[in-house]
Amino acid sequence: MIYVDPPEWPGHGRLWSHLISDESFEELHAFAERVGIPRQAFERDHYDVIADRYPSVIEAGAQPVSTRRIVELLQQSGLRRRKGS
C-alpha cells in the first residue's frame, strides 16, 4: 500500500510530504510515475511530494497517515534506509 504524510516539512520555500510504500520500492516507483512525480524526487526510501500535490496523491489512492506512522511503516516493512546507509 502507498502512504503519504501531511505536507509539514519545509524546504526551498515550500512545504513537503513523504510518499512511501510498505511493500516494495517497485510499487512506490510505479505509483509515483502514474501520478507524475519525477524520479529525482526519490530520496533513499521515499518520494518528497510538494504540498500542492498532496490532494492528488490521496485521490490516486495514497493513504494519509502521520509522519510517525510513515517511519513505523518503513521500519516494519524493512524498507527504511537511513542517511549514510
VOMI-296015 format. One line per field, with one value per residue (C-alpha): residue number from 1; x, y, z. Coordinates in steps of 0.5 Angstrom, whole numbers, plus 500, padded with zeros to 3 digits. Example, Ala and Ser with C-alpha at 12.3 -4.5 7.8 and 13.67 -1.06 7.14 Angstrom:
residues 2
kolnu	[1,2] .
X	[525,527] .
Y	[491,498] .
Z	[516,514] .
END
This chain:
residues 85
kolnu	[1,2,3,4,5,6,7,8,9,10,11,12,13,14,15,16,17,18,19,20,21,22,23,24,25,26,27,28,29,30,31,32,33,34,35,36,37,38,39,40,41,42,43,44,45,46,47,48,49,50,51,52,53,54,55,56,57,58,59,60,61,62,63,64,65,66,67,68,69,70,71,72,73,74,75,76,77,78,79,80,81,82,83,84,85] .
X	[500,502,502,503,504,502,506,509,517,520,525,526,521,515,512,513,510,514,511,512,510,510,511,517,520,518,511,513,516,510,505,510,510,503,502,507,512,519,524,529,524,526,531,533,526,521,519,519,512,510,504,500,501,498,491,492,496,491,486,490,490,495,493,494,498,502,510,511,507,511,517,514,511,518,521,516,517,525,525,528,534,538,542,549,546] .
Y	[500,507,512,520,524,532,537,540,539,546,546,551,556,550,545,538,531,524,519,511,504,499,493,495,500,498,499,506,508,505,510,516,515,514,521,525,525,525,520,525,527,520,520,514,511,516,521,528,531,538,541,543,535,532,532,529,523,522,522,517,512,514,513,519,518,522,523,518,513,513,512,506,503,504,500,495,493,493,499,504,507,512,517,514,507] .
Z	[500,499,504,505,511,512,508,514,512,510,504,499,501,501,505,503,505,504,500,502,500,506,500,496,492,485,488,490,484,480,484,483,476,475,479,475,481,478,480,482,488,491,497,500,502,500,495,497,495,494,498,492,490,497,495,488,491,496,490,487,493,498,505,509,516,521,520,526,522,516,520,523,517,513,519,520,512,512,507,512,509,514,511,510,509] .
END
